[in-house]
Amino acid sequence: MTNISKIEKGMILNIDFQLYAVVGLNFVNPGKGSAFYKMKIKSLRTGNVIERTYKSGEQFEEVELEKSNVKYLYGHRDKYFFSEENNPSARFELEKDVLGDAVDFMKSNQIVEAVRHEGKVISVSLPIKVVLKVTEAPPGVKGDRAQAGTKMVTLETGAQINVPLFVEQGDVIEINTETREYVKRVE
């Protein structure tokens, strides 16, 4: 068990029999009353971020997770299929609600990191930056500055993101998967 004062950002905790990643932790000492901690936690099952308040001295169970590389194979009807990187016959599937927004940037044969708890895959994490091809892009009109010089394009995975006006259909671009933002055009 870990005391709340020893918890750091990035730790994985078992809270109410669910796994959460600590996104942020603030110690609050009001002028009146007792001190407390405000903790932002992200559910590893749903991806939802919530904020909870805890008293000083509370204890939490820290969870150790295993990580390994897996290959994304394909998706069909909100189910996504993966295999072990070096063993294509060892396949497993995950539901869309487990993967969250990661499905927007996954393409076939891409290597992603599987997060396991007690031998079971509970989520996957993408690299921070991925390279994808633009499949649909409207023409960039120079006089159209309502969107501050950006336009919405569709990527090969079906995801839509804002990019600068000079990006055209067929271009290969780099995207930050955490912020869902354009990084650069790849030559």
For each residue, the residues with C-beta under 8 A, 3 or more apart:
1: 59 60 61 62
2: 6 7 11 13 59 60 61 62
3: 6 7 57 58 59
4: 7 25 37 39 54 56 57 58 59 60
5: 56 57
6: 2 3
7: 2 3 4 11 13 22 25 39 60
8: 11 22 25
9: 22 23 24 25
10: 21 22
11: 2 7 8 21 22 62
12: 19 20 21 22 44 62 63 64 65
13: 2 7 19 20 21 22 41 60 61 62 63
14: 17 18 19 20 60 61 62 63
15: 18 20 41 52 60
16:
17: 14
18: 14 15 43 44 45
19: 12 13 14 43 44 45 63 117 122
20: 12 13 14 15 41 42 43 44
21: 10 11 12 13 41 42 44
22: 7 8 9 10 11 12 13 25 39 40 41
23: 9 40 41 42 49
24: 9 39 40
25: 4 7 8 9 22 37 38 39 40
26: 37 38 39
27: 35 37
28: 35 36 37 38
29: 35
30: 33 35
31:
32:
33: 30
34: 55 56
35: 27 28 29 30 56
36: 28 53 54 55 56
37: 4 25 26 27 28 53 54 55 56 58
38: 25 26 28 51 52 53
39: 4 7 22 24 25 26 51 52 53 54
40: 22 23 24 25 49 50 51
41: 13 15 20 21 22 23 49 50 51 52
42: 20 21 23 47 48 49
43: 18 19 20 46 47 48 49 50
44: 12 18 19 20 21 47 115 122 123
45: 18 19 98 122 123
46: 43 97 100
47: 42 43 44 100 101
48: 42 43
49: 23 40 41 42 43
50: 40 41 43
51: 38 39 40 41
52: 15 38 39 41
53: 36 37 38 39
54: 4 36 37 39 58
55: 34 36 37 58
56: 4 5 34 35 36 37
57: 3 4 5
58: 3 4 37 54 55
59: 1 2 3 4
60: 1 2 4 7 13 14 15
61: 1 2 13 14
62: 1 2 11 12 13 14
63: 12 13 14 19 117
64: 12
65: 12 115 116 117 122
66: 115 116 117 119
67: 113 114 115 116
68: 84 85 113 114 116
69: 85 111 112 113 114
70: 82 83 84 85 111 112 113 114 121 124
71: 82 83 84 85 88 109 110 111 112
72: 80 81 82 106 107 108 109 110 111 112 124
73: 81 82 83 91 108 109
74: 80 81 108
75: 78 79 80 81 96 103 106
76: 79 81
77:
78: 75 95 96
79: 75 76 93 94 95 96
80: 72 74 75 93 94 95 96 99 103 106
81: 72 73 74 75 76 91 92 93
82: 70 71 72 73 91 92 93 94 112 114 121 124
83: 70 71 73 87 88 89 90 91 92
84: 68 70 71 87 88 90
85: 68 69 70 71 111
86:
87: 83 84 90
88: 71 83 84 91
89: 83
90: 83 84 87
91: 73 81 82 83 88
92: 81 82 83 121
93: 79 80 81 82
94: 79 80 82 98 99 121 123 124
95: 78 79 80 98 99
96: 75 78 79 80 99 103
97: 46 100
98: 45 94 95 122 123
99: 80 94 95 96 102 103 106 123 124
100: 46 47 97 103
101: 47 104 105 180
102: 99 105 106 112 124 125 126 177
103: 75 80 96 99 100 106 157
104: 101 157 158 159 180
105: 101 102 126 130 132 155 157 159 175 177
106: 72 75 80 99 102 103 110 112 126 157
107: 72 110 132 156 157
108: 72 73 74
109: 71 72 73
110: 71 72 106 107 130
111: 69 70 71 72 85
112: 69 70 71 72 82 102 106 124 125 126 127
113: 67 68 69 70 124 125 126
114: 67 68 69 70 82 121 123 124
115: 44 65 66 67 121 122 123 124 125
116: 65 66 67 68 119 120 121 122
117: 19 63 65 66 120 122
118:
119: 66 116
120: 116 117
121: 70 82 92 94 114 115 116 124
122: 19 44 45 65 98 115 116 117
123: 44 45 94 98 99 114 115
124: 70 72 82 94 99 102 112 113 114 115 121
125: 102 112 113 115
126: 102 105 106 112 113 130 177
127: 112 130 177
128: 176 177 178
129: 174 175 176 177 183
130: 105 110 126 127 174 175 177
131: 172 173 174 175 186
132: 105 107 155 156 157 159 172 173 175
133: 155 156 170 171 172 173
134: 137 153 154 155 156 163 167 168 169 170 171 172 173
135: 154 155 156 169
136: 153 154 169
137: 134 151 153 154 163 167 168 169 171
138: 151 152 153
139:
140: 144 151 164 165 166 167 168
141: 144 165
142: 165
143:
144: 140 141 147
145: 148 149
146:
147: 144 150 151 162
148: 145
149: 145 164 165
150: 147 162 163 164 165
151: 137 138 140 147 162 163 164 165 167
152: 138 160 161 162 163
153: 134 136 137 138 160 161 162 163 167 169
154: 134 135 136 137 158 159 160
155: 105 132 133 134 135 158 159 160 161 173 175
156: 107 132 133 134 135
157: 103 104 105 106 107 132
158: 104 154 155
159: 104 105 132 154 155 180
160: 152 153 154 155
161: 152 153 155 175 180 181 182
162: 147 150 151 152 153 181 182
163: 134 137 150 151 152 153 167 173 182
164: 140 149 150 151 167 182
165: 140 141 142 149 150 151
166: 140 185
167: 134 137 140 151 153 163 164 171 173 182 185
168: 134 137 140 171
169: 134 135 136 137 153
170: 133 134
171: 133 134 137 167 168 185
172: 131 132 133 134 185 186
173: 131 132 133 134 155 163 167 182 183 184 185 186
174: 129 130 131 182 183 184 185 186
175: 105 129 130 131 132 155 161 180 181 182 183
176: 128 129 179 180 181 183
177: 102 105 126 127 128 129 130 180
178: 128
179: 176
180: 101 104 159 161 175 176 177
181: 161 162 175 176
182: 161 162 163 164 167 173 174 175
183: 129 173 174 175 176
184: 173 174
185: 166 167 171 172 173 174
186: 131 172 173 174
187:
